[in-house]
Amino acid sequence: MRTIPASELIINDDGSIFHLHLRPGQLADTVILVGDPGRVALVAEYFDNIECKVSNREFNTITGTYKGKRMSVLSTGIGIGNIDICVTELDALANVDFATRQEKTEKKQLTLLRLGTSGAIQPDIRVGEFVFSRTSCGFDGLLSYYKGRDEVCDLALEEAFVRHTGWYEKMPRPYFINAAGELFDHFRDVTREGITIAAPGFYAPQGRWVRLEPHDVHLNEKIESFDFGGRRITNFEMEGSALAGLAALMGHCAATICTIIAQRIALDACTDYKPFVRKMIVMALDKLAAL
């Protein structure tokens, strides 16, 4: 069995993992992921009790219980690179023996639910709705660095999208990855199904033009008009594809739900979206407690 070198899995002097600063016993099997570090406390407000609080850089974690179910809530910060860090380290906390630096024989499956905010790109999706990313489309290229990428991706959907958009070959090739089916079934009565793009930036990668012109100023129009078996691309965000892809490769159960806070078609955005986020948090906690 492979022993993971210290340079590949960095363990701090206190026995915690490098970036998250969590020790294995501090992590629950159900983890809520949020981007904003301040949103961790917002989620934990609803916990029945708090077991531990750990913080390092943008990575804040609180573990406690909600309606008797042990959960952790972790902030990832913004972007795909941080998801690569968080999911890899969460998996290591669950499935690597820190003493021997070897994978455990029996693997633990984590439930990882990202709660985010998002902009809709279809005119019938309203601000305040919850979109469940049944499929995530990654514009980031991260998953292609990992062996097994094609085995977990929807290659037919990928090819159709590349043809439809006339994808620029010097940009990372998009990949399409499904959320865990059991989570989709569990949340389908309280969310809208969607195909969500995870972009590697907020501006040009999502079609925004401030001073620098996007390479393809018509890309968003092509995205909006894309249809695959009656399914449309519904919204933009920045993390879901890496979460779904890494979880699929590692054997975890993962999904993303986003509150819509902007309507890209109507060129409108809501800056006072906290009531919508609170409603999403309560909904997600109740559904996770019932799993």
C-alpha angles and dihedrals in degrees: 000000000000117000109214111231120238089245091058098044110030114200119190122231091259091057095257126129117263107254105017094043089215124141117218095254092054095065123088122213090241114061128184113204121204130174101219114070088213091059092066091073089045091058094041090054086079096050117112090222139357120234101179144346122209128178136182124159108314092340109099120169132187121181121195142117134281118195088343096308118118112233140167125211117203132183115221101183118224127320149026095280091062091050089054088056097043100046093044092050094043089053091048091051089054103036111025125078103227092202096057097023089227132123114263115249092230112051124215119221114220125204107225118187120179117205111196147151124252149176120242121226098189120079096227095058111095131212107262096034121125115234119198109208099226085171126021123203114207119210089177104079092221097128092056088069089065127076113245096035094135093048093062100035131086099244096180091056090046093053093047091051094048091051094045095051098038086233115220105245095217092062118082110276111254119242130200121214130176126230119238108291094222091057092048090052092046095051101033094099093059103035142052116246116241150167104232128198116220107204126198091227143021101236125038094009087061094041097260118147118199105147102323114070116228115246091243111027090187097053094102091052089053090048092050092051095047114117126181114182091329094312120123135197105253112182151359129240135144114240116032101092095057091047093051094042099047092043091052091051092047097043098249128138109243143163143157128231119186133192110224109237100161136044106210093187093053089041088232134131135186115220094180095066101133094104089057091048092050090052090051092049094052091046092050094046092051093048094046091049088056095052 
